[in-house]
Amino acid sequence: MRWYDLSQDVFNEHSGTVIAVAITSQAPKAGFPLTLELTGTKLPKHSWVKISQVRTLSTERIRSRLCSASPAEVEQVVEGLKELLGA
């Protein structure tokens, strides 16, 4: 599984963790708010964020960063989470 970094670098450095959501290259069966198409990344394959699969990962376990979310993408993921949680 690959992960999409949502948290800011200052949080990552001070906490020793990264807040991330899973990404997949398999076309989703459901659209927003369950998934979000990634358009501005340099990933090798067309990819989608799996919004419901949020994880906090130790920075020690991460080999390298594939990509980070833009502020607009973070906002969309947060909006998707709000819909899923009924907030």
C-alpha positions in Angstrom: 0.0 0.0 0.0 1.2 3.5 -0.8 0.4 6.5 1.3 -0.4 10.2 0.6 1.1 12.6 3.1 -1.5 15.1 4.4 0.3 16.5 7.4 2.6 19.5 7.4 6.4 19.0 7.6 6.6 20.9 11.0 4.1 18.4 12.5 5.9 15.5 11.0 9.3 16.6 12.3 8.1 17.4 15.9 5.8 14.4 16.3 7.8 11.7 14.5 4.7 10.7 12.7 2.9 11.5 9.4 -0.8 11.7 8.9 -1.6 10.0 5.6 -4.3 8.4 3.5 -3.9 5.3 1.3 -3.6 5.7 -2.5 -4.4 3.3 -5.2 -3.9 3.0 -9.0 -7.0 0.8 -9.3 -10.0 2.8 -10.6 -12.5 3.1 -7.8 -16.0 1.7 -7.8 -17.2 4.7 -5.8 -16.5 8.4 -6.2 -16.2 11.2 -3.7 -16.4 11.2 -0.7 -14.8 7.7 -0.7 -12.1 8.5 -3.2 -10.5 11.5 -4.7 -8.7 11.5 -8.1 -5.2 12.8 -8.0 -4.4 15.1 -10.9 -1.4 17.3 -9.8 1.1 14.6 -8.7 4.1 13.0 -10.3 3.1 9.5 -9.5 4.0 6.9 -12.1 0.4 5.8 -12.5 -3.0 7.5 -12.5 -4.0 7.4 -8.8 -6.8 8.0 -6.3 -6.9 8.8 -2.6 -8.9 6.3 -0.5 -10.3 9.0 1.9 -11.7 6.5 4.4 -8.2 4.9 4.9 -6.5 7.4 7.2 -3.4 6.3 9.1 -0.8 7.8 11.4 2.6 6.4 10.4 6.0 6.6 12.1 8.5 8.7 10.1 11.1 5.9 10.9 9.1 3.4 8.9 8.8 5.6 5.8 11.5 5.0 3.2 10.8 8.0 0.9 8.1 10.5 0.2 6.3 9.8 -3.1 4.2 12.9 -3.0 2.4 15.4 -0.8 -1.0 16.9 -0.9 -1.6 20.4 -2.1 -3.7 22.7 0.2 -6.7 22.3 -2.2 -6.4 18.5 -2.1 -6.1 18.5 1.7 -9.3 20.6 1.9 -11.1 18.1 -0.4 -9.9 15.1 1.7 -11.1 16.9 4.9 -14.5 17.6 3.2 -14.8 13.9 2.3 -14.0 12.9 5.8 -16.6 15.3 7.1 -19.2 13.7 4.9 -18.2 10.2 5.9 -18.3 11.1 9.6 -21.5 13.2 9.3 -19.8 16.3 10.6 
